[in-house]
């Protein structure tokens, strides 16, 4: 059995440093980092020197393989595939490669793998998570960390958000958490003062 961490929207890779310091980390974890923003690449390369077994996939997570327009972020080194995101953007748009995450997951993740997924994809989470639920492959995930972005979108996604939340709460129970996933201890502590600032420690141990 392999232990796998899949990061959808890895940004600068800060979550991997937090993961290495968490109480669920072991050095045999295989880590996949999906991040298409070129400004993040050098940061991820630095993290790869400190955390073993990270494979950086330089594509945006989506529901199809191909290309898409990526709106470049301003306030943070990030961006979005969503045309209706209304916060923190430069106005610059670039073309990026996309990957059908459900297809990738089914081709690269084994039935008996222990799988942790973190999701911070700036609004694309609604389409991607819905497709995982509809396909059924999400049942092969053991722990899910998810950040929703409905407050940064023009389109009202509250109904979809609640459907995903209910499905994951029922499926994962205590192994599902909706919080920031950047791995930033200071930001996490400010937002959730009653929780462990290392986000990975708020779900507990790995049951294998």
Secondary structure, 3 states (H helix, E strand, C coil): CCEEEEEECCCCCHHHHHHHHCCCCCCCCEEEEECCCHHHHHHHHHHHCCCCCEEEECCEEECCCEEEEEEEECCCCCEECCCCECCCEEEEEEEEEEEEHHHHHHHHCCCCCEEEEEECCCCCHHHHHHHHHHHCHHHHCCEEEECCCHHHECCCCHHHHHHHHHHHHHHHHHHEEECCCCCCHHHHHHHCCCCCCCHHHHCCCCCC
